[in-house]
Amino acid sequence: MEKTIEKTSETVHPGLILKKVLETRLMNTEDLARLSKYDSEHFKKIIRGDNDIDQNTSQELERLLSIESSFWLMKQKDYNTIH
C-alpha cells in the first residue's frame, strides 16, 4: 500500500513555523542574524517561503533555537511533498 501525505493545516512551509517560534521568543530576523552566520535576509526569504530550509540552515536553527535539525528538515520535506 502506497503512503500518501494528505494536505492539512499542519502542512505549512517551515518558514511560517520559524516566524511563529521567533514571535513567541520576542525575536525577529535581525535578532536571529546577529547570533547566526547568516544575514537577516536569509531568514526573511525562508519566512516568506521564497527559500527552503536546507541542512546547513537547519543545523544553525538547532544551535540557535534548540529545535532539532531533523524537525526543520522533516517539515521542509513534508511541505515539498505537498507543494
Backbone hydrogen bonds, N-H to C=O, Kabsch-Sander energy under -0.5 kcal/mol:
donor,donor_aa,acceptor,acceptor_aa,energy
6,E,4,T,-0.6
8,T,6,E,-0.5
11,T,8,T,-1.5
12,V,10,E,-1.5
16,L,13,H,-1.8
17,I,13,H,-0.9
18,L,14,P,-2.6
19,K,15,G,-2.4
20,K,16,L,-2.1
21,V,17,I,-2.5
22,L,18,L,-2.7
23,E,19,K,-2.4
24,T,20,K,-2.3
25,R,21,V,-1.3
26,L,23,E,-1.5
27,M,22,L,-3.2
32,L,28,N,-2.2
33,A,29,T,-2.5
34,R,30,E,-2.0
35,L,31,D,-1.0
35,L,32,L,-0.6
36,S,32,L,-0.6
36,S,33,A,-0.9
42,H,39,D,-0.8
43,F,39,D,-1.1
44,K,40,S,-2.4
45,K,41,E,-2.4
46,I,42,H,-1.3
47,I,43,F,-2.6
48,R,44,K,-2.3
49,G,45,K,-0.6
49,G,46,I,-0.9
50,D,45,K,-2.2
51,N,45,K,-1.5
54,D,52,D,-0.7
58,S,54,D,-2.8
59,Q,55,Q,-2.0
60,E,56,N,-1.9
61,L,57,T,-2.7
62,E,58,S,-2.1
63,R,59,Q,-2.1
64,L,60,E,-2.4
65,L,61,L,-3.1
66,S,62,E,-1.7
67,I,61,L,-0.6
68,E,66,S,-0.5
71,F,68,E,-0.8
72,W,68,E,-1.3
73,L,69,S,-2.3
74,M,70,S,-2.3
75,K,71,F,-2.4
76,Q,72,W,-2.2
77,K,73,L,-2.5
78,D,74,M,-2.9
79,Y,75,K,-2.3
80,N,76,Q,-2.8
81,T,77,K,-2.0
82,I,78,D,-1.3
83,H,79,Y,-2.6
